[in-house]
């Protein structure tokens, strides 16, 4: 795997209530340049509610818990709202972290 992707779909009847669609991405793979680790974001307003989806693939291996948390913190910090500098999950009404987080239960 060398890249991350995310798609969003909306019903035709809801399209007139969709505003401010923005996307962004951050690579955290080899030398922070390769997109095999990192995150992609889809952010939008629907019915006056702000939604934030971050699809991420974090580093693997059982002993890398701190590394995964650090990588997510970097992703969340660098994927920001350009208007006010707040982290995307703080500014949103609904925020979802999805993907291969590589945490083991």
The 8 nearest C-alpha neighbors of each residue, nearest first, counted from 0:
[[1, 35, 2, 3, 34, 36, 56, 33],
 [2, 0, 35, 34, 33, 3, 36, 28],
 [1, 3, 34, 35, 0, 4, 36, 33],
 [2, 4, 34, 39, 35, 38, 5, 1],
 [5, 3, 2, 39, 6, 54, 38, 40],
 [4, 6, 7, 54, 39, 3, 41, 40],
 [7, 5, 8, 4, 41, 40, 54, 39],
 [8, 6, 5, 9, 41, 52, 42, 43],
 [7, 9, 6, 10, 11, 14, 5, 13],
 [8, 10, 11, 13, 14, 7, 12, 17],
 [9, 11, 12, 13, 14, 8, 15, 17],
 [10, 12, 14, 13, 9, 15, 8, 16],
 [11, 13, 10, 14, 15, 9, 16, 17],
 [14, 12, 10, 11, 16, 15, 9, 17],
 [15, 13, 17, 11, 16, 12, 10, 9],
 [14, 16, 13, 17, 12, 18, 11, 45],
 [17, 15, 14, 46, 45, 13, 18, 44],
 [16, 18, 45, 14, 15, 44, 13, 46],
 [19, 17, 44, 20, 43, 45, 16, 15],
 [18, 20, 43, 44, 21, 17, 42, 45],
 [19, 21, 43, 18, 42, 22, 44, 41],
 [22, 20, 42, 41, 19, 43, 23, 40],
 [23, 21, 41, 40, 42, 20, 24, 39],
 [24, 22, 40, 39, 78, 21, 41, 25],
 [25, 23, 39, 38, 40, 26, 22, 78],
 [24, 26, 38, 37, 39, 27, 74, 23],
 [25, 27, 37, 34, 32, 31, 28, 33],
 [28, 26, 31, 37, 36, 32, 25, 34],
 [29, 27, 36, 33, 31, 35, 34, 26],
 [28, 30, 31, 33, 32, 27, 35, 36],
 [29, 31, 32, 28, 33, 27, 26, 34],
 [32, 30, 27, 28, 29, 26, 33, 34],
 [33, 31, 30, 26, 28, 29, 27, 34],
 [34, 32, 28, 29, 35, 26, 31, 27],
 [33, 35, 26, 2, 36, 28, 1, 37],
 [34, 36, 1, 2, 28, 33, 0, 37],
 [37, 35, 28, 27, 56, 34, 57, 26],
 [38, 36, 27, 26, 56, 55, 25, 34],
 [37, 39, 55, 25, 54, 24, 74, 53],
 [40, 38, 24, 54, 53, 23, 55, 25],
 [39, 41, 53, 23, 22, 52, 24, 54],
 [40, 42, 22, 52, 21, 51, 53, 43],
 [41, 43, 51, 21, 50, 20, 22, 52],
 [44, 42, 20, 19, 50, 49, 18, 21],
 [43, 45, 49, 18, 48, 17, 47, 19],
 [44, 46, 17, 48, 47, 16, 18, 43],
 [45, 47, 16, 48, 44, 17, 49, 13],
 [48, 46, 45, 44, 49, 16, 18, 17],
 [49, 47, 45, 44, 46, 92, 50, 93],
 [48, 50, 44, 91, 92, 43, 93, 45],
 [51, 49, 93, 43, 42, 91, 94, 44],
 [50, 52, 42, 94, 41, 91, 95, 93],
 [53, 51, 95, 41, 40, 94, 96, 42],
 [54, 52, 40, 96, 39, 97, 55, 95],
 [55, 53, 97, 98, 39, 38, 96, 40],
 [56, 54, 38, 98, 37, 53, 57, 99],
 [55, 57, 99, 36, 37, 100, 98, 38],
 [56, 58, 100, 67, 36, 101, 55, 37],
 [59, 57, 67, 101, 36, 56, 66, 60],
 [58, 60, 101, 57, 63, 61, 67, 102],
 [61, 59, 62, 63, 58, 101, 64, 102],
 [60, 62, 63, 59, 64, 103, 102, 101],
 [61, 63, 60, 64, 65, 59, 66, 67],
 [62, 64, 66, 65, 61, 60, 67, 59],
 [65, 63, 67, 66, 62, 68, 61, 102],
 [66, 64, 68, 67, 63, 69, 62, 70],
 [65, 67, 63, 69, 64, 68, 70, 58],
 [66, 68, 70, 64, 69, 65, 57, 58],
 [69, 67, 65, 71, 70, 66, 72, 64],
 [70, 68, 66, 72, 67, 71, 65, 73],
 [69, 71, 67, 73, 72, 68, 66, 74],
 [70, 72, 74, 68, 73, 69, 75, 67],
 [73, 71, 69, 75, 70, 74, 76, 68],
 [74, 72, 70, 76, 71, 75, 77, 69],
 [75, 73, 71, 77, 72, 76, 78, 70],
 [74, 76, 72, 78, 73, 77, 71, 86],
 [77, 75, 73, 74, 78, 86, 72, 79],
 [76, 78, 74, 75, 79, 73, 25, 86],
 [79, 77, 75, 76, 74, 87, 23, 86],
 [80, 78, 86, 87, 77, 81, 84, 85],
 [79, 81, 84, 82, 87, 85, 83, 86],
 [80, 82, 84, 83, 79, 85, 78, 86],
 [83, 81, 80, 84, 85, 79, 90, 86],
 [82, 84, 85, 81, 80, 79, 86, 90],
 [83, 85, 80, 81, 79, 82, 86, 87],
 [86, 84, 83, 80, 79, 87, 90, 89],
 [85, 87, 79, 89, 88, 76, 75, 90],
 [86, 88, 79, 90, 89, 80, 91, 85],
 [87, 89, 91, 94, 90, 86, 51, 75],
 [90, 88, 87, 86, 91, 85, 92, 94],
 [89, 91, 87, 88, 85, 86, 92, 80],
 [92, 90, 49, 93, 88, 89, 50, 94],
 [91, 93, 49, 48, 50, 94, 90, 89],
 [94, 92, 50, 91, 51, 49, 95, 48],
 [93, 95, 51, 88, 52, 50, 91, 92],
 [96, 94, 52, 51, 53, 97, 93, 50],
 [95, 97, 53, 54, 52, 94, 98, 55],
 [98, 96, 54, 53, 95, 55, 99, 52],
 [97, 99, 54, 55, 100, 56, 96, 53],
 [100, 98, 56, 101, 55, 57, 97, 54],
 [99, 101, 57, 102, 56, 98, 55, 67],
 [102, 100, 59, 99, 57, 103, 58, 56],
 [103, 101, 100, 104, 64, 61, 59, 67],
 [102, 104, 101, 61, 100, 60, 64, 59],
 [103, 102, 101, 61, 100, 64, 60, 62]]
